[in-house]
Structures are given as C-alpha cells and as structure tokens.
Amino acid sequence: MAYSILLLHVLLLGGLGCLVLFFRGFIQYMIWVFLGGSVLIAYSGYRIYKRVKEQKKGLQEMLSLPMFSGRNVEIQLLGGLASVKVGAPGDNAMALDHAPDPAVLQLEDPASSRIRKLGELARLFENELITLDEYNRTKDQLLNGTTGP
C-alpha cells in the first residue's frame, strides 16, 4: 500500500511537471490539475476502503489489537497535511515501533560500569552491609580489573 501511495505521488508530480513544461502554464490548467489530484486522492481512498473491507475489520477492531492498546494513534493523510488523532485526549501519541519496556539490553561502557559498581560498593559499605576489608579488596579488584578468589 505504501508503494502505491508513493507511486501515486510520483505520478502526480510528474503530471504537474508535464503541465508546466509542455503547456502554457500551471495557472491556466489549475482546474484540471485540481480535478486530476482529486481523482487520484479519491482512488487512493477507495483502495484503502476496499482493503479494509477485504480484511473485514473496521477501525474499532483494528484499534483493539494488542499493539494499539493504551496508545493514541495518529493517522496522517497527504504526507502529514491532514491528520487525525484517535485516542484519549491529552495523551501523547507514541510511535508503533516505540518499545515502552525499559528492560532493553544495551552494552555499557567499561568505565561507566566500573563507576556504577564502585558507587554500589560504597553504598554497601556506608550501610554497613560489607566490612572494610571486603570493601578494600573489591575496590582494588574493580580498579585493577582483576577477579577475586
């Protein structure tokens, strides 16, 4: 569907270019350009409507899918010229590929990891959960990059 929309936009731009190059100008043929663009938009709308009917799903059924639950959906038409936001008012729309799960695994810089571990080690020592000997031994291991017994 996206390819057909892109193709229709390219055809529209190509048609406008032909009008400007081969005819007297864009202004004289403005009504024909408007009518041609309207026909292309109506045809695109018809194709979308036909596709939705083939899948026998309405907008409400599609929005009840798990990927849309609890999210606003923004439908943009004509490259963002017109848009419709579906969802609770005041909520921010989230992209469908947005991962709300904060447990995304990422690689950590060794220096950052060492600083984080030293901070945790200091917190354990301040809360008297480890002894001074354990604190010093573990701190030396972290700073020297060695592993203990």
Salt bridges, closest charged atoms under 4 A:
GLU108 OE1 - ARG116 NH2 3.19
GLU120 OE2 - ARG123 NH2 2.58
ASP133 OD2 - ARG137 NH1 3.45
